[in-house]
Each structure stands twice: as C-alpha cells, then as structure tokens.
Amino acid sequence: MSVLTGAPSRLRQSHLDALESEAVHIFRETAAEFERPVLLFSGGKDSILMLHLALKAFWPAPVPFGLLHVDTGHNFDEVIAYRDRTVARHGLRLTVAGVQDYIDDGRLTERPDGTRNPLQTVPLLDAITTNRFDAVFGGGRRDEEKARAKERVFSLRDEFGGWDPRRQRPELWQLYNGRHRVGEHVRVFPLSNWTELDVWQYIEREGIELPEIYFAHEREVFSRDGMWLTAGGWGGPKDGESVERRMVRYRTVGDMSCTGAVDSDAVTIAQVIREVATSTLTERGATRADDKLSEAAMEDRKREGYF
Amino acid sequence: MTSEISLLRLATAGSVDDGKSTLVGRLLHDCKAVFADQLDAVERVSRERGLSGADLALLTDGLRAEREQGITIDVAYRYFATPRRRFILADTPGHVQYTRNMVTGASTAQLAVVLVDARNGVVEQTRRHAAVAALLRVPHVVLAVNKMDLVGYAESVFAPIADEFTAYAARLGAPEVTAIPISALAGDNVVEPSAEMDWYGGPTLLEHLEGVDVEQDPGAHPARFPVQYVLRPQTPGEFRDYRGYAGQLVSGVLHPGEEVVVLPSGQRSTIAGIDRLGEQDVEVAFAPQSVTLRLADDLDVSRGDVIAPVAHAPRVTQDVSATVCHLAARPLRPGDRVLLRHGTRTVKAMVRSLDSRLDIDTLAAEPAPPALSVNEIGRVTLRTAAPLPLDDYTADRRTGSFLLIDESDGATLTAGMVGAPLGTDPGHAAPGQSATGPVAAGV
C-alpha cells in the first residue's frame, strides 16, 4: 500500500459515516424482507437515534413501519412529552403496551422493590403477538454488556420471544438472514456496532434533539444502592432515605424506579461527550439497578424475551 | 475532530492456550475500554478463583448459556478506540471444531490477528488460521508471537517462527503479513513498547492497528450497487413522482450522468441523480456508502437487481462454481435443494456436485466427497433457478460472496465464495504475490 494508491480524503468515510451507512443498510434490509416491522421507542437516546436513522434511510418516503412503546407507567414526564411530540411531527403510528394495565387487571404483580423493568417482557411479547410484528428494531448495542457482545444483528426469537443460542445464525459479510417460521420473530439491532461515545458524537453532529433529562438539571433525588433516584409516586423514597436537591443528569432513560441519575454539570452535548469520554463506569453499571441483580442478569432477561 | 477518526474491523484467531483472551483483555484494558465496574467484577471473580492478580481473560468470559449447554457462540464483538481509530474486534474461538467461527469473524475483517505461542511455534492450528484468513481474503494479517516472556524474549525464537509463517501465508496468497513479538500477560509490545526486546524495531500491535492502511481506494474497483428497496413516496408535493433505488454501494464509485446497466435484465440507463440520506443531488457516491440512485429512464427495477457501470458489468450466470465453508450440523450433499442468498437477492438453487473437499491443514484436495460436514471447506458447483450477476470473490468480497439457506427452517447452512480464492496447491505461489511489511527486526 503506498500513499499513491490511497483514496483521496473526500472518498473516505469517517467512523460515524461508516456506522450510519451500516445502520441504514440494516433498516432497509429489514423493511424489504419482513411484512410487519416495528421500532421499539422509549424516548431514550438510542431509540431516538434509531428513529433518526430510519427517517434518513427512507427519505423522502415516510418510514414504512410504526413505533412500539412498552410503557412501565413510571416514565419521566419529559420523556413521554418528547415521545408524543416526535410521533406527531413525523406522522408516525405509535402502539403503546402499558405495564400498568397488566398490573391493574392482575396479569402482572408489582415487585416488592417497585422495579418495573423486568415486568416489561410480557406486555412486549403480547404486543408482538397481537400485532403480528415479525421484525422488532431494538436499540441494543454490543458494547453495553457481555450478553449483548455476542448478539447478532438479526436475532431470531422463538414463539415465546426466547433467545436460544443454538439457533442463532452465523452472520457473514453483510448478508443478514431474516427467514423465520410463523409465530417467530426477529429482533433487529441496527446500532450493534455503536458505542455510547459514538451515539453522542453522532447526536451532536446531526443536531438531534433529546429529552431535557439527558442534560444536567436540578432535581429532587435520594440515594439508593449507590444511585440517585428521582422521588415520585412509584415508591420512593422509603423511610430512612432522605431527599436532596442536586445537579444531575441521566445517562440512560428507563423506568424511574431503577434508572439512576449521575452527578453532572454537563448542560450541552459537547460537555456530555467530554463526560462520557472520561467516565470510568459503564453506562449500565452507573445507572441501572436491574443489571446489578446478578452477574448474568441481562443474559437471563434476554433469554426470556426481554429487549 | 471526530470526522478524522476511521474505523478498523479486525478478527482475532487463536485458542485459549495461546493467550488470546489475555491479549484481547490487554488491548481493551490498556486502551481504557474497560470501565471500573467491569474491572471490579473481574477482580472479584479472580479473587474467588484464588488468583493473585486480575485475570484479564475474564473480560471476555463466556455466557452462562454457553457453559450450561457446552457450546461457544461463534463471535463476540469488542470495541475500543484510540484518538486515531475506532476498532471493532471480532473475537473468535479458535479450537479445531470452530473453523466456521473464524470464517464468520474474518468475513468482515480488514485485518486478522493470528496468535501463536512462542514455545510451540507454527502448529497445525496456526496453518489453519492462516488458510482461513487467506481464503476469506482478509487484506492484512498480523502474526502475534505471544508468550515471549517465557522464551527469554529471544529473537532467535521469534525470527524462525515469523519466517515460517510468512512463507506459508505467502504461498496461500495472503497479501500482507506483519509479525510482532509480544507478551500479552506482561504487556510487551501490545500497547506499550517492550523494554525487553531491543532487537525488535517494529511497531507495537496497537501502533500497527492504528497505522495500517486499510482505506482502499474505492475507485480501484468497478461500482456494484445491489438494489435494496424502491423508494416511492407517492405523497403530494415535491416528491410525488420520486422514484429512487435505495442501497449500499458495495464497491466502486458512481457519479450522476454515468451510463449503467441493471442486472440481470440488462436494461441500460443513465444515473439522473444520487441522493444521500436526505441530502439531495450529491456529486459522487462511493463504497460503502448507503445512498439512493435515480435513473433517467422509467425501468422495471426492483430489490435484488444490481446496478453497475456499462463498461464494467459483472457476468450473469446460473452456474456457480464456488469454494464454500459448511456451517451447519446437517451435511451438504450433491442434489440438495437450497436457497441461495446473494447481495439482496434470494433464489432457489441446487447443489450440482461436490467437486472436492479441502484439508485445511495440509491443503490437500480430496475429489468428489459424498458430503461436506460442519467446518469443512470444499469446492462445489451450483445451479440457480434465476440468473445472478456475480464477481469472483477475489475481485469483490461483497458481490463474490453468498449464503446457502435451508428453505424449511431458514437456517444458514453454508458460506460461499465464488471461484477459488485459495489455490489448492500450497507448493506454488501465485505469480506476483509475496509477503510484504516489516516481518522481523532488522528489516
């Protein structure tokens, strides 16, 4: 290889361009190969990024699939408002599967610790079955956790939503095999190769709007299991836990009962990127109580059909 | 500036005994891709297992499902970065039964790291890894001679191993080999230069990964554009009559005004415009960008078609001669009816004949085997139900590759490469092919 044969720089992709082209390719493959895809949309940054990529992939045509939100009932108001604004702006179809409905009619029981993340699996699988979704876009990234590191881009799930490592298909070149039997579906992960830092850098480059809670703000929080949790009707704080006002932001956005805020004064995307680049904790380690349950917590939930 | 950062996809091959997990753990750890909570977990488990220090190999430990079922998932992906490059590392188990794992990991890799134990030198498994890297046409191969600390950091141990491997890889047609003496355990020449090997004047492994030129000139290859999806908004307003062909340009460069042919139909047209993800009328598209092409003529173009320059179109054929690696437990036999997935097209196909089975260790070819079992590599002849626009795999990894799929349950059976990417005679190097790059100290 000599410099003489090197491509001129304008014919080179940056790492963000490469990740973008790859994700767009995955969206288009899925839209073409499946009857009824749906995009899991929580209002978290990864799902917002997925939607942004989908809008670009099909431009100037509308996105050829709708959104599915599994609502734990303990979501941040700012995030729900963001979700509804986004759906209206782009004229999207939104399906909401509510954990609260399942608790109200007794199909699910509230856990003693008040955490609702594990309760999302049943409403998610029901929504997939009822709506006959055959491809479900998820924002999972392989850098998040070691069970995710072995996930395929096209992840085959059985009729119970389960993930069987034996049935996962080798993925070679960029040839994604989405064939499945009736009742089975495929989880599709367009952000597989993105890291948390890539996500933030891309959000900055594209000027993507995010819910306010991703940026530092003052909030009434209390400490539990080493994380700052937001006080609220979901069941916190308990006796002995004291509330204080702190400057915090959220690195991930999920159920209020198990998503922790981190101390931060990052109010702009550039400041967030600096913070992420120097963080010594993984995003899940810092902010997700549900992943601290056991060493194989994510793996167990995944096998049961979790996101 | 983030825009200057490039992406390198690499694959590692080697067994646990070669210290591969330690090497991968070392790369992640020394590039600060390991976070405090992950390291805490590693230290805790190391203590529980009675180890004195943190065992970095635990960073790449298996899943419980793998331990319970006694299986290994083919590839685990790891991510790390330096200020200059982002790395996607496909970590493949290297045991004898897992040729298919390395084939999978190497299929997208721009660089393969083959690990050997300095005490053992080039062994059967090393030759197999070299053969797979060459078969998959991985452009760059690194031989990491590990455990140099256990052989006194001696050049006299390293140099013959490097020479033997380089010569073997050259015979296989591997385009470039770089040999680096390392100790993953002690950290020598992985990220930091070794204080123990003054005789080695080359780069550390990470320096090599950062500096190796993997940016192929897209203009060096003819353009290939498999149509993924037809975009027809049919909405009132500006885009009412818009008709664009969405896809990823898998090789080459395309410009508006260029004369193209749509295959397999052979219809010709001119590129009227190129749009890139919402950006209208860009001047050029190059691989591997995802773009949308508009054609000057109203043709019948659909998913599965390939758009290519009139002057450099691929051949269109229903008879496919290929080298394959069988991936599934059920064997591949002559007469099998399967689906063939090529680019964005899936067609029915039949296995006409199994022409040979390749012994990946000796490269000896056994003619007309009754079947190909999992992990076996062989030459096959296929007949497809519809014509396909094909390139040789040696000319184009994307348009020269395909999968065979079981129609009944959708399982991926076989990975295929059009033509014969690997000569079957190791005794003769193909003309013009030789190893290059810094092989050993003093070069």
Contacts between the chains, C-beta under 8 A, distances in Angstrom:
chain1	res1	chain2	res2	distance
A	1	B	176	7.9
A	1	B	213	4.2
A	5	B	217	5.6
A	5	B	220	7.1
A	6	B	213	6.5
A	6	B	215	6.1
A	6	B	217	6.5
A	7	B	215	5.5
A	7	B	216	7.0
A	7	B	217	4.1
A	7	B	218	6.0
A	7	B	219	7.0
A	7	B	286	7.9
A	10	B	284	7.8
A	11	B	217	7.3
A	11	B	218	5.4
A	11	B	219	6.9
A	11	B	253	6.8
A	11	B	284	7.4
A	11	B	286	4.6
A	12	B	6	7.0
A	12	B	215	5.5
A	13	B	6	7.8
A	13	B	7	7.7
A	13	B	288	7.2
A	13	B	289	6.8
A	14	B	2	6.8
A	14	B	3	4.6
A	14	B	4	7.0
A	14	B	5	6.1
A	14	B	6	6.9
A	15	B	2	7.6
A	15	B	5	4.8
A	15	B	6	6.0
A	15	B	7	4.2
A	15	B	85	7.8
A	15	B	86	4.4
A	16	B	2	6.4
A	16	B	3	7.5
A	16	B	5	8.0
A	17	B	289	7.4
A	18	B	7	4.7
A	18	B	288	7.2
A	19	B	7	7.4
A	20	B	277	7.2
A	20	B	290	7.5
A	21	B	248	6.3
A	21	B	288	5.8
A	21	B	289	5.3
A	21	B	290	4.2
A	22	B	288	7.9
A	22	B	290	7.9
A	24	B	248	7.7
A	24	B	277	6.4
A	24	B	290	4.0
A	25	B	228	7.2
A	25	B	248	4.6
A	25	B	290	5.3
A	28	B	228	4.3
A	28	B	229	4.6
A	28	B	246	5.4
A	28	B	247	7.2
A	28	B	290	7.4
A	29	B	228	6.3
A	29	B	344	7.5
A	31	B	229	6.0
A	32	B	228	5.8
A	32	B	229	4.9
A	32	B	303	5.3
A	32	B	344	7.3
A	55	B	278	7.6
A	56	B	277	3.9
A	56	B	278	5.2
A	57	B	246	7.2
A	57	B	277	7.0
A	57	B	290	7.2
A	58	B	229	7.7
A	58	B	231	6.3
A	58	B	246	7.5
A	59	B	231	7.8
A	59	B	275	7.5
A	59	B	277	6.5
A	59	B	278	4.4
A	59	B	292	7.9
A	60	B	231	7.2
A	60	B	233	5.2
A	60	B	238	7.7
A	60	B	239	4.3
A	60	B	242	5.8
A	60	B	278	7.7
A	61	B	231	4.7
A	61	B	232	6.6
A	61	B	233	4.1
A	61	B	235	7.8
A	61	B	239	7.8
A	61	B	242	7.7
A	62	B	233	7.0
A	62	B	235	7.3
A	142	B	77	4.6
A	142	B	79	7.1
A	143	B	79	4.6
A	146	B	61	7.2
A	146	B	63	7.1
A	146	B	76	7.8
A	147	B	63	5.9
A	149	B	76	4.7
A	149	B	77	5.6
A	149	B	78	6.7
A	150	B	63	6.5
A	150	B	73	4.4
A	150	B	75	7.3
A	150	B	76	4.8
A	150	B	77	7.7
A	165	B	63	7.3
A	165	B	65	4.9
A	165	B	66	6.6
A	165	B	69	6.8
A	165	B	71	6.4
A	165	B	73	5.6
A	166	B	69	6.8
A	166	B	71	6.5
A	167	B	411	7.9
A	168	B	73	6.9
A	169	B	411	6.6
A	169	B	412	4.3
A	170	B	74	5.4
A	170	B	75	7.9
A	170	B	100	6.4
A	170	B	101	7.9
A	170	B	103	7.9
A	170	B	104	4.4
A	170	B	327	5.4
A	170	B	412	5.8
A	170	B	415	7.4
A	171	B	104	6.8
A	172	B	103	7.1
A	172	B	104	5.4
A	172	B	107	4.1
A	172	B	108	7.6
A	172	B	401	7.1
A	172	B	403	6.7
A	172	B	412	8.0
A	172	B	415	4.9
A	173	B	107	5.0
A	173	B	108	6.3
A	173	B	397	6.8
A	173	B	398	6.3
A	173	B	401	4.8
A	174	B	108	7.4
A	174	B	248	7.4
A	174	B	250	7.9
A	174	B	398	7.0
A	175	B	341	5.6
A	175	B	401	7.0
A	175	B	402	7.3
A	175	B	403	5.2
A	177	B	341	6.6
A	177	B	403	6.4
A	177	B	405	6.0
A	177	B	410	6.7
A	177	B	412	5.0
A	179	B	339	7.9
A	179	B	405	6.4
A	179	B	409	8.0
A	179	B	410	3.0
A	180	B	410	5.8
A	181	B	409	6.7
A	181	B	410	7.1
A	192	B	77	7.4
A	193	B	77	7.2
A	193	B	79	7.6
A	193	B	88	5.6
A	195	B	79	5.1
A	195	B	81	7.5
A	195	B	86	7.8
A	197	B	81	7.5
A	198	B	86	7.4
A	201	B	2	5.0
A	205	B	2	7.3
A	279	B	35	7.2
A	280	B	35	5.9
A	280	B	36	4.3
A	281	B	35	5.3
A	281	B	36	5.6
A	281	B	37	5.1
A	282	B	35	4.4
A	282	B	37	5.7
A	282	B	38	6.3
A	285	B	35	6.4
A	285	B	36	7.9
A	285	B	37	3.3
A	285	B	38	7.2
A	286	B	37	7.4
A	295	B	41	7.0
A	296	B	63	7.3
A	296	B	64	4.7
A	299	B	63	5.4
A	299	B	64	5.9
A	299	B	65	6.6
A	300	B	64	8.0
A	303	B	65	6.8
